[in-house]
Amino acid sequence: SLPLLIFFRNTEYTNQTFASEFILLGLTDDPELQLILFGIFLFMYLVTVLGNLIIICAVSLNSKLHTPMYFFLSNLSFTDICFITSTVPKMLVNIQKQNNAISYTDCLTQMYFVIFLGGMENFLLAAMAYDRYVAICHPLRYTVIMNPSICILLTLFSVLSSMIDALLHSLLVLRLSFCTYLKIPHFFCELAHIIKLSCSDTLINNIVVYLATFIFGGLPFWGIILSYVQIVYSVLKKPSVRGNYKALSTCGSHLSVVSLFYGSVIGVYISFAVTDSSRKTAVASVLYTVVPQMLNPFVYSLRNKDMKEALRKLCGGIL
């Protein structure tokens, strides 16, 4: 889609003034704090990549985990690796070089992938919730409903929906012109801050942001809520307490990941609403762009017996 973005920029809107580069202000101006942040974010990045790679390898190499739930989990882990890679390495390079500039094309590219991969995580969590709904509410038809074709289609739908969302915002940003103040109070090119920097009319952009958030963000979220309402209703109808516990225990890891992701996103929006400091909002955004991606592998490995067994076998085979 990047060639399309460049073509769109160079043909239809050549009569407008475009920025050659933006300045990412990051999380702090203090050089000593920047060195500390470099170490912390480098550690978090390496832990995230290694942890999610281990999850992917464990699922791929253990035939017991070749089920829809772990298929979606491996896709989620791959998305998490790409998500954190779209932001943190650039931040580390900027700190190391003491140069916060990012070119217009690179900024739009980063913005595109942040929206795309954030949307992917959103849709994959919804697909995993649907998988748990079918497994608990329709256990006898589970293998029929959640067949490999359906799993692949749900993943492709997640990819295409997220791609359309990201492409829509990117094309609308291309129509904007920018004036003199090109500093982004963030450690990556975030859509809302880029729109604020524009000196042209941004009404359409803001309307699309709200509509896209409702469609591409809200609908998967409410799908998750609806799935778990049905799950709880189905479990409460079962007379066996042991059966209820076993059914709900399979949802524990997914609920933890959902709570971590959506809780951090809601926290960022609350922070944005109650504070006028863009820097504080940037710090809060770390909660959904870095922390969930790092903790997801630990959540699934610590709370899931099958995953623990697969990881033991993987570590035993390596050693």
N, C-alpha and C positions, 0 to 999 in steps of 0.2 A: 504493500500500500504506500510505501514511501515514495516511489517514483510518481505515483498519482498525486501525492501531496506537492511535490516539487513542480510537477507540470501545472497543477492548479494554481500554484503561486506565480509561476512565470508567465502565464498566458492571460488569465482573466483580470488580474489585479496589478498589472505592471504600472499603472498610473498612481499607485499609492506609495507612501513612504514606509519602508520596512526596516526594522532594526537589524543590524549586523550581528549583534551579540547582546546577551543579558549578563547581569552580575548576580551570582548566587551569594547572598550574605551569610548563609549557613546558620549555625546555632549560636555562635558567639564570635566576638571580635578579639577576645583575649588570646594571645599566642600560647600561653601556658595551658589554658583550658582546651585550646585546639589540639595540642599534643596529647592531652588526656583523652579527648574525644576520638582522636585517630586510633589510639590503642583500643579503646572500648568498642568502636564500630568495626575495626578490623577483626577483633575477637568474635563479635556477634556475627559478622559476615561468614567467617570460617566455620563457626559452630553451625550456622544455618545450612550452609552448603553441605558440610560433612554429614550432619544429622539427616537431612532430607535425601541425600544420596544413599545413605545406609538403609533408609526406609524403602527406597526404590529397589535397591539390590535385594533386600530381604523378601519383598513381594515377588520379584521376578524369579528368584532362585528357589522359592519354596512353593511346591505345587499345592500345598494345603491352603495357601493364601490366594489362589487363582479364583477369586470370587468377585462379584460386582463391587462389594464394599471396598475391598483392597485395590481393585482396579481404579476406582475413583480416588482412593487415598494416594496411590502412586502418581496419578495425574495432579493431585493437589500438591504433592511434594515437589514435583517438577515445576509447577506454577510458582510455588514459594521461592524456589531457587532463582527463577527468572525475575520474579518481582523484586527481590532484594538486590539482584544484580543490576537492575535498571536504575537504581538510585545510589546505593552506598559506594561502589567503586569510584564513581565520579566525585563524590564528596571526599573520599580518601585522597584522590589525585589532587584535588583543589587544595586540601590542607598541606599535602606534601610539597606542592609547587608554590604555595602561597599566592595562588592566582585563581580567583573565583569566577573568571569569565567563562561563559559557555555560548557557543555560536547559536544563531537563530535556528538553523537546521537541527543541530544537536538538541536544543531545548524542546523543539516541537517533537522530535523523535522520542525523547525521554518522556514528555507528557503523554504521547500516544501510548507508549508501552505501560506506563503507570495506570492509565485508565483501562487499557485492555486487560492487563494481568489482574488488576483489582476486580474487574468484572468477572474474569475467569474464576477467581477464588469464590466470589459470590454465587455464581451458578453451580460450581462444583459442590459447594456446601449444600445447596438446595437439592442437587441430584443424590447426594449421600443421605439426606433426610428422607427423600422419597424411597430410596433403597431400604432404609430402616422401617419405613411405614409398610412397605410390601412384605418384608420379612416377618413383621410382628402381627400385622392385621390380616395378611393372606399367606400364611406359611406354606400351605399345601400347593399354592399356585406360584410360589416364589420363583422357582427355576424356569417356569413358563413365561412369567411376566418379565423378570429381569434376565432375559437371555442376552448373549453377547452382542447381538445386533442392536438391542435397545440401549445397552451400555455405551456402545460406540456412537449411536445417534444422539444420546444425551450429551456426550462429550463434544461432538461436533456442533451441536446446537449451542453449547456454552461458548465454544470458540467463535462461531459466526456472530452470535449476539453481542459478545464483548468486542469483537472486531468492528461491527457496525457502530456500536456506541462510541468507541475510540475514534474511528474515522470521521464520524459526524462532528464531534467536537473539534477535531484537528482541522477539518475543512472550514469550519466556521471561524476558527482562530486565524486562518490564513487571510480572511477578508479584513482583518483588523489592521490598523496602522498604529505605530507607536511613536511617541515624541521623544523627550529628552531623558526623563527619569526611567531608567531601565533596570533598576535594582529589585531583585526578588528576595523578600525576607524569608527565605526558606533554604533547605539544603538540596532541593530538587525543583524542577520546573512543574509547579502545581497549577492546574487549570484556573482555579479561582484567582490566584495572584497574577497570572498572565493577563486575564481579562481586565483586572483592575488597572493594569499598566497602560492599557490602550487609551488613546486620545480620540478614538472614533466611537460611534454609537454601538453600544454592547447590549442593547435590549434583546435582540434575537438570541444572542449567546446565552444570556441569563435565563430566558424563557426555556431554551433547549436544555440547559443544565437542570432546571427543576423537573421538566418533563422526563428527561432521560434518567434522572435519579429515581423518579417514581416508577418508571417502566423497568429499567434494567437493574435497579437496586431494590426497589420496594417489593416488586412482585416475587422475586426469589425469596426475599426475607419472609413475606407472608406465606409463601409456599412451605417454608420450614416450620413456621408457627402452626399452620394447618396440619401438617404431617404429624407433629408431636401432639396436637390436640386429639387427633384420631388414635394415635398410639396410646396415650393415657386412657382414653375412653375404652379402647379395646382391652387394655391390661386390667382395668378395674372390673371388667365383666368376667374375668377369669377367676374361678374360686380358689385356685392354688396360689398361696403366697409365694412358695418357692418358684413357681412358674412365672409369677409377676417379676420377682427379683431377677431371674435369669433373663427375661425379656428386656427389662430396663437396663441391665448391666451392659448389654450390647450397644446401647445408645450413649453410655457415659462418656466415652472418648469424643464422640462427635459433638455432643452437647457442650463439652468443655471447649472444643475448638470454636464452635459457633459463638459461645459466650465471649471467648477471648477476642474474636474478630469483630463482632458487632458491638461488643462493649467498648472496645477501643475506638471504633469509628464514632459511636455516639458520644464518647468522651471528648473526641476532637471537636465535634460540632458544638457541644456544650461550651468547651473552652473558647471556641471562635465567637460564640454568642455573648459570653460574659466578660470577655477581656478585649481591650483595644490593642493589645500588644501582638503584632504579627510574629515576633520572636517566640512568645509563649505558645502561640498556635503551632509554630513550626516544631517546637519541642514536643508538644502533645501529639503531633502527627507521627512521631517516631513509634507511638503505641500501635498504629495499624500498618505502618509500612515496614517495620523491622521486627518488633517484639513477637507478634503472632507467628510469623514465618520461622522464627528461631525456636519457639516453644512447641509448635505443633508436633515435631517428631518425638519430643519427650512425653507429651500428653498421650500419644498413641502407644509408645513403647512401655510406659509405666502403668497404664490402665488396661491394657489389652493382653490377655494370656497368650493368645495365638501369636501376637506380634513378639512378645517376650521370648517365646519358644523359637520363633524364626530367627530372631537376633542372636540367641545363644548358638544356634546351629551355624549361622553365618560367621560369627566370631570364632567358633570352634574350627570351622573349615579354613579360615584365614590363618589362625595360629597353628 
